[in-house]
Amino acid sequence: MTDISIKNTARTAGLLYLVIIAAGMFGVLFVRGRLIVAGDPAATAHQIAGHESLWRAGIAGDLVMHLCDIPVMLIIYVLLRPAGRRLALLALLFNIVQTAVLAANKLNLVAALLPLSNQAYLKAVDPQILYTQSYLAIRLHDIGFGAGLLFFGMTLLVNGYLIRKSTYLPKVIGTLLQVAGFSYLAANFGLLLAPQFFAPLSVWLMLPCFLAELSFALWLVFKGVNEEKWKP
């Protein structure tokens, strides 16, 4: 690879990573965070039915996020392979599983729409049952989302180690990514094993993840890798 292609490759990964972060925030904060009423299936159903286009846009944004994830994980593998080929491959495999789980998990958000579609065959069912079915699909999506992020936590632990080991990326970025990896594991194992205890802590556990991934993406866009140390 030439110097220009190395810089452009890293910059491409960083730009796509920023798209991933933006799409993820849109789905979590501006769609589901706005429309889902915690513990109230009826209110949630009315919110989704009244803003169906926004709900569908959130699903589409999540799918864009997962589509962008494929080239990003490949580029990061190429960039980190000189620091440890087998570990870079291990991180890639963890990331592939994460993306596959999260992409398939979007079907639960589609399933939340089906009981609210006002189809003729649904009129024989009590509306409260339909609201509950929709809400359960959303809750299942939350669980699937956490399961996928467990694999991503492992990805960040390995990639963070490789960045710290490398001489062409800053060690502080690697440390931040490893902290983020531990945060993903702690938050999502905690929500699975002790949800009442970890739910209030989840926002604070996700903060290091946001800061680490945003820092890594911005570094790739504006600094990239040290080409002279990467090439050998």
C-alpha positions as CSV (number, residue, x, y, z in Angstrom):
1,M,0.0,0.0,0.0
2,T,1.2,3.5,-0.8
3,D,1.4,6.3,1.8
4,I,-1.7,7.9,0.2
5,S,-3.7,4.7,0.3
6,I,-2.8,4.1,3.9
7,K,-3.9,7.6,4.9
8,N,-7.1,7.3,2.8
9,T,-7.9,3.9,4.2
10,A,-7.6,5.0,7.8
11,R,-9.6,8.2,7.0
12,T,-12.4,6.1,5.4
13,A,-12.6,3.9,8.4
14,G,-12.8,6.9,10.7
15,L,-15.5,8.6,8.6
16,L,-17.6,5.4,8.5
17,Y,-17.1,5.0,12.2
18,L,-18.5,8.5,12.8
19,V,-21.6,7.5,10.7
20,I,-22.0,4.4,12.9
21,I,-21.9,6.5,16.0
22,A,-24.3,9.1,14.6
23,A,-26.7,6.4,13.4
24,G,-26.6,4.5,16.7
25,M,-27.3,7.7,18.7
26,F,-30.2,8.5,16.4
27,G,-31.8,5.1,16.9
28,V,-31.2,4.9,20.7
29,L,-31.8,8.5,21.7
30,F,-34.0,10.2,19.2
31,V,-36.2,7.3,18.2
32,R,-36.5,4.6,20.9
33,G,-35.7,7.0,23.7
34,R,-38.5,9.3,22.5
35,L,-41.2,6.8,21.6
36,I,-40.8,4.0,24.2
37,V,-42.6,4.7,27.6
38,A,-40.9,2.4,30.1
39,G,-43.2,-0.1,31.7
40,D,-46.3,1.1,29.7
41,P,-47.2,-1.0,26.7
42,A,-50.3,0.9,25.8
43,A,-48.6,4.3,25.8
44,T,-45.6,2.9,23.9
45,A,-47.9,1.4,21.3
46,H,-49.7,4.7,20.8
47,Q,-46.4,6.5,20.5
48,I,-45.2,4.1,17.8
49,A,-48.5,4.0,15.9
50,G,-48.5,7.8,15.9
51,H,-44.9,8.1,14.7
52,E,-44.5,5.0,12.5
53,S,-42.3,6.8,10.0
54,L,-39.9,7.8,12.7
55,W,-39.9,4.2,14.1
56,R,-39.1,2.8,10.6
57,A,-36.4,5.5,10.1
58,G,-34.8,4.3,13.3
59,I,-34.7,0.7,12.0
60,A,-33.3,1.9,8.7
61,G,-30.6,4.0,10.5
62,D,-29.6,0.9,12.6
63,L,-29.2,-1.1,9.4
64,V,-27.1,1.6,7.8
65,M,-24.9,1.4,11.0
66,H,-24.5,-2.4,10.5
67,L,-23.7,-2.0,6.8
68,C,-21.0,0.5,7.6
69,D,-19.6,-1.8,10.2
70,I,-18.5,-4.3,7.6
71,P,-15.9,-2.1,5.8
72,V,-14.8,-0.6,9.2
73,M,-14.0,-3.9,10.7
74,L,-12.1,-5.0,7.6
75,I,-10.0,-1.8,7.5
76,I,-9.3,-2.0,11.2
77,Y,-8.2,-5.6,10.7
78,V,-5.8,-4.5,8.0
79,L,-4.4,-1.6,10.1
80,L,-3.9,-3.7,13.2
81,R,-2.7,-6.9,11.5
82,P,1.0,-5.9,11.7
83,A,0.7,-5.7,15.5
84,G,-0.5,-9.3,15.7
85,R,-2.1,-11.2,12.9
86,R,-3.9,-13.8,14.9
87,L,-5.3,-11.4,17.5
88,A,-6.4,-9.1,14.8
89,L,-8.2,-12.0,13.2
90,L,-9.8,-12.9,16.6
91,A,-11.0,-9.3,17.0
92,L,-12.5,-9.4,13.5
93,L,-14.3,-12.7,14.2
94,F,-15.8,-11.2,17.5
95,N,-16.9,-8.1,15.5
96,I,-18.5,-10.2,12.7
97,V,-20.6,-12.1,15.3
98,Q,-21.6,-8.8,17.0
99,T,-22.8,-7.3,13.7
100,A,-24.7,-10.5,12.7
101,V,-26.5,-10.6,16.1
102,L,-27.4,-6.9,16.0
103,A,-28.5,-7.0,12.4
104,A,-30.8,-10.0,13.0
105,N,-32.0,-8.4,16.2
106,K,-33.6,-5.5,14.1
107,L,-36.4,-8.0,13.2
108,N,-37.7,-7.5,16.8
109,L,-38.2,-3.8,16.1
110,V,-40.1,-4.8,12.9
111,A,-42.1,-7.3,15.0
112,A,-43.1,-4.5,17.4
113,L,-44.9,-2.8,14.4
114,L,-46.9,-5.9,13.3
115,P,-49.5,-6.0,16.2
116,L,-50.1,-2.3,15.6
117,S,-50.8,-2.4,11.9
118,N,-54.6,-2.2,12.1
119,Q,-55.0,-5.3,9.8
120,A,-58.4,-6.8,9.7
121,Y,-57.2,-10.1,11.2
122,L,-56.1,-8.3,14.3
123,K,-59.5,-6.9,15.2
124,A,-60.5,-10.1,16.9
125,V,-57.6,-9.7,19.4
126,D,-57.9,-7.6,22.5
127,P,-55.9,-4.3,22.0
128,Q,-54.2,-4.7,25.3
129,I,-52.8,-8.1,24.2
130,L,-51.5,-6.5,21.0
131,Y,-49.9,-3.7,22.9
132,T,-48.2,-6.2,25.2
133,Q,-47.0,-8.3,22.2
134,S,-45.5,-5.2,20.7
135,Y,-43.8,-4.2,24.0
136,L,-42.4,-7.7,24.5
137,A,-40.8,-7.5,21.0
138,I,-39.1,-4.2,22.1
139,R,-37.9,-5.8,25.3
140,L,-36.5,-8.8,23.4
141,H,-34.7,-6.3,21.1
142,D,-33.1,-4.7,24.2
143,I,-31.8,-8.1,25.4
144,G,-30.5,-9.0,21.9
145,F,-28.8,-5.7,21.7
146,G,-27.0,-6.3,24.9
147,A,-26.0,-9.8,23.8
148,G,-24.5,-8.4,20.6
149,L,-22.5,-5.8,22.5
150,L,-20.9,-8.5,24.6
151,F,-19.0,-9.7,21.5
152,F,-18.2,-6.0,20.7
153,G,-16.7,-5.7,24.1
154,M,-14.3,-8.5,23.3
155,T,-13.5,-6.8,20.0
156,L,-12.5,-3.6,21.8
157,L,-10.4,-5.5,24.4
158,V,-8.4,-7.2,21.7
159,N,-8.1,-4.2,19.4
160,G,-7.1,-2.0,22.3
161,Y,-4.3,-4.4,23.2
162,L,-3.1,-4.4,19.6
163,I,-3.1,-0.6,19.5
164,R,-1.1,-0.4,22.7
165,K,1.3,-3.0,21.3
166,S,1.7,-1.2,18.0
167,T,4.1,1.7,17.4
168,Y,2.0,3.5,14.8
169,L,-1.1,4.4,16.9
170,P,-1.3,6.2,20.3
171,K,-1.3,3.9,23.3
172,V,-3.9,6.1,25.0
173,I,-6.4,5.2,22.3
174,G,-5.7,1.5,23.0
175,T,-6.2,2.1,26.7
176,L,-9.5,3.9,26.2
177,L,-10.8,1.1,23.9
178,Q,-9.9,-1.5,26.5
179,V,-11.7,0.5,29.2
180,A,-14.7,0.6,26.8
181,G,-14.5,-3.1,26.3
182,F,-14.7,-3.8,30.0
183,S,-17.6,-1.3,30.3
184,Y,-19.5,-3.1,27.6
185,L,-19.0,-6.5,29.3
186,A,-19.8,-5.2,32.7
187,A,-22.9,-3.3,31.6
188,N,-24.5,-6.0,29.5
189,F,-23.6,-9.0,31.7
190,G,-24.9,-6.9,34.6
191,L,-28.2,-6.1,32.8
192,L,-28.6,-9.8,32.1
193,L,-27.7,-11.1,35.6
194,A,-28.9,-8.3,37.8
195,P,-31.0,-5.8,35.8
196,Q,-32.5,-3.9,38.7
197,F,-29.0,-3.1,40.1
198,F,-27.2,-2.4,36.8
199,A,-30.0,-0.5,35.0
200,P,-29.3,2.8,36.8
201,L,-25.6,2.3,36.2
202,S,-25.8,1.6,32.5
203,V,-25.6,5.2,31.4
204,W,-22.4,5.8,33.3
205,L,-20.9,2.5,32.0
206,M,-21.7,3.5,28.4
207,L,-20.0,6.9,28.8
208,P,-16.4,5.5,28.5
209,C,-17.5,3.5,25.4
210,F,-18.8,6.7,23.7
211,L,-15.7,8.6,24.5
212,A,-13.3,5.9,23.4
213,E,-15.0,5.1,20.1
214,L,-15.4,8.8,19.2
215,S,-11.7,9.4,20.0
216,F,-10.6,6.5,17.9
217,A,-12.8,7.6,15.0
218,L,-11.6,11.2,15.1
219,W,-8.0,10.0,15.3
220,L,-8.4,7.9,12.2
221,V,-10.0,10.8,10.3
222,F,-7.5,13.5,11.3
223,K,-4.3,11.6,12.1
224,G,-4.5,8.1,10.8
225,V,-1.5,5.8,11.4
226,N,2.2,6.5,11.4
227,E,2.9,5.2,7.9
228,E,6.7,4.8,8.3
229,K,6.2,2.6,11.4
230,W,3.2,0.7,9.9
231,K,4.9,-0.3,6.6
232,P,7.7,-2.5,8.0
